[in-house]
Amino acid sequence: MTTASRLISTLLVVGLSLGGCKDDDGTLDSGIDGAKKGDELTDDEKAQFCEAADAYGEKVLSDADFAAAMCTLKAIQDALSADGSVDTCNTLRQGCLANQPDPEPEGECDLGIDWASCQATIGEIEACYEEFGASFAARLRSFSCSKMAEYAETPPNAEIEAGPDCSIARAECPSVMGGG
């Protein structure tokens, strides 16, 4: 399973979703004409976009960072159910990190986009992936066992609301970033 596919699958379970080549300036550039609409892509271009989004997702949040963040989130949630202490959270987090499963082999890249009904432009879809990727990565990196007192009032989650760029893309391509 690819990074983008794994992120989408995980986010659909916890609330939403994330997904060449990434330039050093932090943008997603699939190399496809930004004015081209999703339903106009050839099969090769669909694969090209998926690979670029997957590579971008890995640059924004590596597999190791994703796994660590998910361990932290689970530890926080489990510690809140136990005694709510920083020590319990840290112990649970370390146990999770020590027992990480081996990575799944890379499979076919699938972003879950229904390209046949996608009227958004590639530029709009790329902007959505950039917006969502940055927000999602920041959200996951914000989790910390040291914030247990704060989490007692407001438990954390990995949900991200669609920003303006994703709202634009989803208006014409509802399945972008798990929106459909």
Contacts in CASP RR format, 6 or more apart in sequence:
PFRMAT RR
TARGET T0000
AUTHOR 0000-0000-0000
METHOD contacts of the structure
MODEL  1
MTTASRLISTLLVVGLSLGGCKDDDGTLDSGIDGAKKGDELTDDEKAQFC
EAADAYGEKVLSDADFAAAMCTLKAIQDALSADGSVDTCNTLRQGCLANQ
PDPEPEGECDLGIDWASCQATIGEIEACYEEFGASFAARLRSFSCSKMAE
YAETPPNAEIEAGPDCSIARAECPSVMGGG
1 9 0 8 1.000
1 104 0 8 1.000
1 105 0 8 1.000
1 106 0 8 1.000
1 107 0 8 1.000
2 50 0 8 1.000
2 54 0 8 1.000
2 106 0 8 1.000
2 107 0 8 1.000
2 108 0 8 1.000
2 109 0 8 1.000
2 110 0 8 1.000
3 19 0 8 1.000
3 54 0 8 1.000
3 57 0 8 1.000
3 58 0 8 1.000
3 63 0 8 1.000
3 66 0 8 1.000
4 18 0 8 1.000
4 19 0 8 1.000
4 50 0 8 1.000
4 53 0 8 1.000
4 54 0 8 1.000
4 57 0 8 1.000
4 109 0 8 1.000
4 111 0 8 1.000
5 54 0 8 1.000
5 107 0 8 1.000
5 109 0 8 1.000
5 110 0 8 1.000
5 111 0 8 1.000
6 63 0 8 1.000
6 66 0 8 1.000
6 104 0 8 1.000
7 17 0 8 1.000
7 18 0 8 1.000
7 19 0 8 1.000
7 57 0 8 1.000
7 61 0 8 1.000
7 66 0 8 1.000
7 136 0 8 1.000
8 17 0 8 1.000
8 18 0 8 1.000
8 19 0 8 1.000
8 111 0 8 1.000
8 112 0 8 1.000
8 177 0 8 1.000
8 178 0 8 1.000
10 70 0 8 1.000
10 158 0 8 1.000
11 17 0 8 1.000
11 18 0 8 1.000
11 136 0 8 1.000
11 158 0 8 1.000
11 160 0 8 1.000
11 178 0 8 1.000
12 178 0 8 1.000
14 157 0 8 1.000
14 158 0 8 1.000
14 159 0 8 1.000
15 157 0 8 1.000
15 158 0 8 1.000
15 159 0 8 1.000
16 132 0 8 1.000
16 136 0 8 1.000
16 158 0 8 1.000
16 159 0 8 1.000
16 160 0 8 1.000
16 162 0 8 1.000
16 177 0 8 1.000
16 178 0 8 1.000
16 179 0 8 1.000
17 132 0 8 1.000
17 177 0 8 1.000
17 178 0 8 1.000
17 179 0 8 1.000
18 57 0 8 1.000
18 60 0 8 1.000
18 61 0 8 1.000
18 129 0 8 1.000
18 132 0 8 1.000
18 133 0 8 1.000
18 136 0 8 1.000
18 137 0 8 1.000
18 177 0 8 1.000
19 53 0 8 1.000
19 54 0 8 1.000
19 56 0 8 1.000
19 57 0 8 1.000
19 111 0 8 1.000
19 129 0 8 1.000
19 132 0 8 1.000
19 133 0 8 1.000
19 177 0 8 1.000
20 28 0 8 1.000
20 29 0 8 1.000
20 30 0 8 1.000
20 31 0 8 1.000
20 51 0 8 1.000
20 52 0 8 1.000
20 55 0 8 1.000
20 56 0 8 1.000
21 29 0 8 1.000
21 30 0 8 1.000
21 31 0 8 1.000
21 52 0 8 1.000
21 55 0 8 1.000
21 56 0 8 1.000
22 28 0 8 1.000
22 29 0 8 1.000
22 52 0 8 1.000
22 55 0 8 1.000
22 56 0 8 1.000
22 57 0 8 1.000
22 59 0 8 1.000
22 60 0 8 1.000
23 29 0 8 1.000
26 59 0 8 1.000
26 130 0 8 1.000
27 126 0 8 1.000
27 130 0 8 1.000
28 52 0 8 1.000
28 53 0 8 1.000
28 56 0 8 1.000
28 126 0 8 1.000
28 129 0 8 1.000
28 130 0 8 1.000
29 52 0 8 1.000
29 126 0 8 1.000
30 48 0 8 1.000
30 49 0 8 1.000
30 52 0 8 1.000
30 53 0 8 1.000
30 122 0 8 1.000
30 126 0 8 1.000
31 48 0 8 1.000
31 52 0 8 1.000
32 41 0 8 1.000
32 45 0 8 1.000
32 48 0 8 1.000
32 49 0 8 1.000
32 122 0 8 1.000
33 122 0 8 1.000
34 121 0 8 1.000
34 122 0 8 1.000
34 123 0 8 1.000
34 126 0 8 1.000
35 121 0 8 1.000
35 122 0 8 1.000
35 123 0 8 1.000
36 45 0 8 1.000
36 121 0 8 1.000
36 122 0 8 1.000
37 118 0 8 1.000
37 119 0 8 1.000
37 120 0 8 1.000
37 121 0 8 1.000
37 122 0 8 1.000
37 172 0 8 1.000
38 113 0 8 1.000
38 115 0 8 1.000
38 118 0 8 1.000
38 119 0 8 1.000
38 120 0 8 1.000
38 121 0 8 1.000
38 122 0 8 1.000
38 125 0 8 1.000
38 173 0 8 1.000
39 115 0 8 1.000
39 116 0 8 1.000
39 117 0 8 1.000
39 118 0 8 1.000
39 119 0 8 1.000
41 49 0 8 1.000
41 115 0 8 1.000
41 122 0 8 1.000
46 115 0 8 1.000
47 109 0 8 1.000
49 111 0 8 1.000
49 122 0 8 1.000
49 125 0 8 1.000
50 109 0 8 1.000
50 110 0 8 1.000
50 111 0 8 1.000
51 109 0 8 1.000
53 111 0 8 1.000
53 129 0 8 1.000
54 109 0 8 1.000
56 129 0 8 1.000
56 130 0 8 1.000
56 133 0 8 1.000
57 129 0 8 1.000
57 133 0 8 1.000
60 133 0 8 1.000
60 134 0 8 1.000
60 136 0 8 1.000
60 137 0 8 1.000
61 69 0 8 1.000
61 133 0 8 1.000
61 136 0 8 1.000
61 137 0 8 1.000
61 140 0 8 1.000
61 141 0 8 1.000
63 103 0 8 1.000
65 137 0 8 1.000
65 140 0 8 1.000
65 141 0 8 1.000
66 140 0 8 1.000
67 97 0 8 1.000
67 100 0 8 1.000
68 97 0 8 1.000
69 140 0 8 1.000
69 141 0 8 1.000
69 143 0 8 1.000
70 140 0 8 1.000
70 158 0 8 1.000
71 93 0 8 1.000
71 95 0 8 1.000
71 96 0 8 1.000
71 97 0 8 1.000
71 100 0 8 1.000
72 93 0 8 1.000
72 143 0 8 1.000
72 144 0 8 1.000
72 145 0 8 1.000
73 140 0 8 1.000
73 143 0 8 1.000
73 156 0 8 1.000
73 157 0 8 1.000
73 158 0 8 1.000
74 92 0 8 1.000
74 96 0 8 1.000
75 89 0 8 1.000
75 90 0 8 1.000
75 92 0 8 1.000
75 93 0 8 1.000
75 96 0 8 1.000
75 145 0 8 1.000
76 89 0 8 1.000
76 143 0 8 1.000
76 145 0 8 1.000
76 147 0 8 1.000
76 148 0 8 1.000
76 151 0 8 1.000
76 155 0 8 1.000
76 156 0 8 1.000
77 155 0 8 1.000
77 156 0 8 1.000
78 88 0 8 1.000
78 89 0 8 1.000
78 92 0 8 1.000
79 85 0 8 1.000
79 88 0 8 1.000
79 89 0 8 1.000
79 92 0 8 1.000
79 145 0 8 1.000
79 148 0 8 1.000
80 148 0 8 1.000
80 151 0 8 1.000
80 152 0 8 1.000
80 155 0 8 1.000
82 88 0 8 1.000
84 148 0 8 1.000
84 152 0 8 1.000
85 148 0 8 1.000
86 145 0 8 1.000
86 146 0 8 1.000
86 148 0 8 1.000
89 145 0 8 1.000
89 148 0 8 1.000
90 145 0 8 1.000
93 145 0 8 1.000
112 175 0 8 1.000
112 178 0 8 1.000
113 125 0 8 1.000
113 173 0 8 1.000
113 175 0 8 1.000
113 176 0 8 1.000
114 173 0 8 1.000
114 174 0 8 1.000
114 175 0 8 1.000
114 180 0 8 1.000
117 173 0 8 1.000
117 174 0 8 1.000
117 175 0 8 1.000
118 125 0 8 1.000
118 172 0 8 1.000
118 173 0 8 1.000
118 175 0 8 1.000
118 176 0 8 1.000
119 172 0 8 1.000
119 173 0 8 1.000
120 128 0 8 1.000
120 168 0 8 1.000
120 169 0 8 1.000
120 170 0 8 1.000
120 171 0 8 1.000
120 172 0 8 1.000
120 173 0 8 1.000
120 176 0 8 1.000
121 172 0 8 1.000
124 165 0 8 1.000
124 168 0 8 1.000
124 169 0 8 1.000
124 172 0 8 1.000
124 173 0 8 1.000
125 169 0 8 1.000
125 173 0 8 1.000
125 176 0 8 1.000
127 165 0 8 1.000
127 168 0 8 1.000
127 169 0 8 1.000
128 165 0 8 1.000
128 166 0 8 1.000
128 168 0 8 1.000
128 169 0 8 1.000
128 170 0 8 1.000
128 176 0 8 1.000
128 177 0 8 1.000
129 177 0 8 1.000
130 165 0 8 1.000
131 163 0 8 1.000
131 164 0 8 1.000
131 165 0 8 1.000
131 166 0 8 1.000
132 160 0 8 1.000
132 162 0 8 1.000
132 163 0 8 1.000
132 165 0 8 1.000
132 166 0 8 1.000
132 177 0 8 1.000
135 160 0 8 1.000
135 163 0 8 1.000
136 158 0 8 1.000
136 160 0 8 1.000
139 158 0 8 1.000
139 160 0 8 1.000
140 158 0 8 1.000
142 156 0 8 1.000
143 156 0 8 1.000
147 156 0 8 1.000
162 170 0 8 1.000
162 177 0 8 1.000
162 179 0 8 1.000
166 176 0 8 1.000
166 177 0 8 1.000
169 176 0 8 1.000
169 177 0 8 1.000
170 176 0 8 1.000
170 177 0 8 1.000
170 179 0 8 1.000
170 180 0 8 1.000
174 180 0 8 1.000
END
